[in-house]
Amino acid sequence: MITRGEMPLVRRVCVLAWAGAAVSWELSTPGRLVPSLATCAAFLLLATGCALHIRRELLGELRRSQEIAGAAQRALLRPLPGRIGGLTPAAAQLSASRGAAVGGDLYEAVPTAYGIRVVIGDVRGHGLPALGAAAAVLGAFREGAYDEPSLEGVLRRMERALGRHVRDRARAEPDSAAAEEFVTVLLLQIAPDGALLALNCGHPWPYVLRPAAVLEHCAPRSRACAPDPAPQWPAGLVHRAQRPTQVLPLAGGETLPPLGVVPVPADVWPRACGELRPGETLFLYTDGAEDARDRAGRFFDLAGVLAQEAAATPARLVAGVHAALLRHTGGRLADDVALLVLRNDRS
């Protein structure tokens, strides 16, 4: 069905087709060479004008589509502030769908009365079809992060929001694959002293970048899923480490299933994950980063790139990984990618 906005374009295509038919008839008529050439020249000028006008209209439509996509991205993934409770953030999102500025990956970091709460997630699939589920889950996080005393309460709000979205989409689009939609989610809570709590539903654990000049206060801490190995110094000792930047996975062990696969268990509790010390950087990402391949099928070496870029500011770290991803894949991503960096700049 042709919409009203497509009618001018259809009319111009019809004019071009009619002009082509007229030129063919004129050239095929015997004994009228000179008049036919003059008529053909007039038709060609008309066709050229129509073609240029159609091109301008198509470029205008493309610009309008890009503006709409940019507005959608800014509404879904709002620009992060320059500072969040003593942490310096930076983020980026890359869509695997050609021409799309948004996709199924999501992230957010907000300061609350319970600490800085962070989410990063990945909706099954990529591009525009995954946008609705990402918006539902992210909207629930933005509301629940301020109201819920525990991360478990925030997670359950996100689960309910995803369930409503799946049911509504299944009713509106009975033939869609909405019933199979699920989201991997990592929830983090960073306390004022840097202590980390986490709830992980099938998402990759982040990396901790520990610079060589970090001052380590080694008072006893819970190391249930802290990055290991780490040197142990006497309690209260301040030591300037003489070693290159370490890129350490925040090894949190087994994760819960992704949201939407099975209900969140009734007895789920956040896990203590050590601390983010002053000077350290937390690098969160979606699996599209580590799963990216080059033409030869080699996976992207995310940890290696982080080691090379570790001394950069959060914004430059994100930009460096972004550029390395595009070089590795030749600009052809198979899945959406979200990157989120949080550096502890507290004294």
KAUR-V82635 format. One record per residue. N is the residue number from 1. PHI is phi as a letter, one per 20 degrees, with the letter a starting at -180 (none if undefined). OMEGA is omega in radians with two decimals (* if undefined). Layout:
{{N/PHI/OMEGA} {N/PHI/OMEGA}}
This chain:
{{1/none/-3.10} {2/e/3.13} {3/e/-3.13} {4/f/-3.14} {5/f/-3.13} {6/e/-3.06} {7/f/3.14} {8/g/-3.14} {9/f/3.12} {10/f/3.13} {11/f/-3.13} {12/f/3.07} {13/f/3.11} {14/f/3.09} {15/f/3.12} {16/f/3.13} {17/f/3.12} {18/f/3.12} {19/f/3.11} {20/f/3.12} {21/f/3.14} {22/f/3.11} {23/f/3.12} {24/f/-3.13} {25/f/-3.13} {26/f/-3.10} {27/f/-3.11} {28/e/-3.14} {29/e/-3.09} {30/f/3.03} {31/m/-3.11} {32/c/-3.01} {33/f/-3.07} {34/f/3.08} {35/f/-3.14} {36/f/3.13} {37/f/3.12} {38/f/3.12} {39/f/3.13} {40/f/3.14} {41/f/3.12} {42/f/3.12} {43/f/3.14} {44/f/3.07} {45/f/3.10} {46/f/-3.14} {47/f/3.14} {48/f/3.11} {49/f/3.12} {50/f/-3.13} {51/f/3.12} {52/f/3.13} {53/f/3.11} {54/f/3.14} {55/f/3.12} {56/f/3.13} {57/f/3.13} {58/f/3.10} {59/f/3.08} {60/f/3.09} {61/f/3.13} {62/f/3.12} {63/f/3.13} {64/f/3.10} {65/f/3.12} {66/f/3.09} {67/f/3.12} {68/f/3.12} {69/f/3.11} {70/f/3.09} {71/f/3.10} {72/f/3.13} {73/f/3.14} {74/f/3.10} {75/f/-3.12} {76/f/3.14} {77/d/-3.09} {78/f/3.08} {79/g/-3.14} {80/f/3.09} {81/f/-3.13} {82/f/-3.10} {83/b/3.09} {84/c/3.08} {85/l/3.14} {86/n/3.07} {87/d/3.08} {88/d/-3.09} {89/d/2.96} {90/b/-3.07} {91/b/3.06} {92/b/3.10} {93/c/3.12} {94/c/3.13} {95/e/3.11} {96/e/-3.13} {97/f/-3.10} {98/f/3.11} {99/n/-3.13} {100/e/3.12} {101/e/-3.11} {102/c/3.13} {103/b/-3.04} {104/e/3.10} {105/e/-3.08} {106/b/3.06} {107/b/3.08} {108/a/3.04} {109/b/-3.08} {110/c/3.04} {111/e/-3.14} {112/c/3.09} {113/f/-3.10} {114/d/-3.08} {115/p/3.09} {116/f/-3.14} {117/d/-3.01} {118/c/3.02} {119/c/2.93} {120/b/-3.06} {121/b/-3.07} {122/b/3.12} {123/e/3.06} {124/g/-3.06} {125/n/-3.13} {126/b/3.08} {127/m/-3.03} {128/f/3.14} {129/g/-3.12} {130/e/-3.02} {131/f/-3.10} {132/f/3.13} {133/f/3.12} {134/f/-3.14} {135/f/-3.14} {136/f/-3.10} {137/f/-3.10} {138/f/3.09} {139/f/3.11} {140/f/3.10} {141/f/-3.08} {142/f/3.09} {143/e/-3.05} {144/f/-3.09} {145/f/-3.13} {146/e/-2.99} {147/e/-3.01} {148/e/3.13} {149/f/-3.08} {150/c/3.06} {151/f/3.14} {152/f/3.09} {153/f/3.10} {154/f/-3.12} {155/f/-3.13} {156/f/3.05} {157/f/3.13} {158/f/3.11} {159/f/3.14} {160/f/3.13} {161/f/3.11} {162/f/3.12} {163/f/3.10} {164/f/3.14} {165/f/-3.12} {166/f/-3.14} {167/f/-3.13} {168/f/-3.13} {169/f/3.12} {170/f/3.09} {171/f/-3.10} {172/f/-3.12} {173/c/-3.06} {174/g/-3.08} {175/e/-3.11} {176/e/3.12} {177/e/-3.07} {178/f/-3.10} {179/f/-3.12} {180/e/-3.12} {181/f/3.02} {182/b/-3.05} {183/c/2.94} {184/e/-3.02} {185/b/2.95} {186/d/3.07} {187/d/3.10} {188/c/3.00} {189/c/-3.09} {190/d/-3.11} {191/f/3.11} {192/g/3.11} {193/e/3.11} {194/n/3.13} {195/f/-3.06} {196/d/2.93} {197/c/-3.06} {198/b/2.91} {199/c/-3.03} {200/c/3.10} {201/d/3.03} {202/m/-3.07} {203/d/3.06} {204/f/3.05} {205/f/-3.12} {206/f/3.03} {207/d/2.99} {208/d/3.10} {209/d/-3.09} {210/d/-3.09} {211/f/-3.09} {212/f/-3.04} {213/e/-3.12} {214/f/3.07} {215/e/-3.04} {216/d/3.00} {217/e/-2.95} {218/e/2.97} {219/f/-3.08} {220/g/3.10} {221/c/3.01} {222/f/-3.10} {223/d/-3.09} {224/g/3.07} {225/b/3.09} {226/f/3.11} {227/f/3.14} {228/c/-0.07} {229/e/3.08} {230/b/-3.12} {231/f/-3.13} {232/d/3.12} {233/d/3.09} {234/g/-3.08} {235/g/3.08} {236/n/-3.11} {237/f/3.05} {238/d/-3.03} {239/c/3.04} {240/e/-3.03} {241/f/3.10} {242/d/-3.13} {243/a/3.09} {244/f/3.13} {245/g/3.10} {246/e/3.04} {247/d/-2.98} {248/c/3.05} {249/f/3.05} {250/f/-2.99} {251/f/-3.10} {252/d/3.10} {253/m/-3.08} {254/f/3.13} {255/d/3.02} {256/f/3.04} {257/f/3.09} {258/g/3.08} {259/f/3.12} {260/n/3.11} {261/e/3.05} {262/c/3.11} {263/f/3.06} {264/f/-3.12} {265/g/-3.11} {266/f/-3.03} {267/d/-3.12} {268/f/3.13} {269/c/3.07} {270/f/-3.13} {271/d/3.06} {272/f/-3.04} {273/c/3.08} {274/m/-3.06} {275/b/2.99} {276/d/-3.02} {277/e/3.07} {278/g/-3.11} {279/n/3.14} {280/e/-3.10} {281/c/3.08} {282/d/-3.12} {283/d/3.13} {284/d/-3.07} {285/b/3.00} {286/e/-2.97} {287/f/3.06} {288/f/3.13} {289/f/-3.10} {290/f/-3.14} {291/e/-3.13} {292/f/-3.10} {293/c/3.05} {294/e/-3.10} {295/f/-3.12} {296/e/3.13} {297/n/3.14} {298/e/3.14} {299/f/3.10} {300/f/-3.13} {301/e/-3.07} {302/f/-3.12} {303/f/3.12} {304/f/3.11} {305/f/3.11} {306/f/3.12} {307/f/3.13} {308/f/-3.05} {309/e/-2.94} {310/f/-3.08} {311/f/-3.08} {312/f/3.02} {313/f/3.13} {314/g/-3.13} {315/f/3.14} {316/f/3.06} {317/f/3.10} {318/f/-3.14} {319/f/3.13} {320/f/3.11} {321/f/3.09} {322/g/-3.13} {323/f/3.13} {324/f/3.09} {325/f/-3.12} {326/f/3.08} {327/f/-3.08} {328/f/-3.07} {329/e/-3.07} {330/m/-3.14} {331/m/-3.11} {332/d/3.14} {333/e/3.09} {334/e/-3.11} {335/b/3.05} {336/f/3.14} {337/c/2.99} {338/c/3.13} {339/c/3.13} {340/c/-3.12} {341/c/3.07} {342/c/3.12} {343/d/3.13} {344/e/3.13} {345/d/3.07} {346/f/3.11} {347/e/*}}
